[in-house]
Amino acid sequence: MSKIGLEERILSQVKTEVQYWLSIESKITDAYEYETKYEEVARKITHKILQETMGTLPGSRNQKKKF
């Protein structure tokens, strides 16, 4: 996949999470709930970035070899 397509896909996912955060942020009154929701959104964003940029994983080094 091209770098530009990957970048746009990541940015659209991040935009969705930021819009979600902005929609609920003003409604939260409890400090604990604010922190947990903030952390949840931040984790989702970093997880999506990691998943998109990871690429294909190599095979296991520990897998039994066939001779």
N, C-alpha and C positions, 0 to 999 in steps of 0.2 A: 504494500500500500504506500502511496506517496505521502511525503511529509506534510503537505498541505491538507490532504484529506484527513490524515490522522489528527492534525492540529484542530481542524474544524469540528471533528467528532468529539474530541476531548472538551473543547470550549463549549459546545452545545450542552454536554452533560454537566459541566461545571455551572453553566448559566442556569440550568434547571434547578440545581441544588441551591444556588445563591438566591434565586427567586423564591424558592420554598422558605429559606431562612428569613428573607425580608418580609414574607407574609406572616410568619408566626412570631417574629422577634418582638414586635411591639405589643403583642397580646400576652406575653409571659410576664408574670409579676413576681414569681418566686425565684430567688437567686440560684437555688440548686437546680431547678428545672431549666433555667436559662443556660447554666453551664453544661448540663447533660445534653440538651438539644444542640448547643453550639458544638460540642465535642462530636456528637453524632453526625452532624452535617460535615464537619471537617474530616472525619474519618471516611465518610462516603466519598468525598472529593478526592482524597489521597488514594483511596482504594481504586477508584475509577481511573485515575491517572496511571497508577501502577499496572493495572490490568491491561490498559490500552497500549502501554509502551513496552510491555514485557516481551512480546514476540513469542517465537516458538521455543519450547524448552528442550534441552538436550536429553538424550537417553540416559538411563541410569548407569552409573559406573559399576554398580554392584550386581547388575543383572547377570544371570548365569550365561556364560559364553558357550556357543555351540562350535564344536570342533569338526 
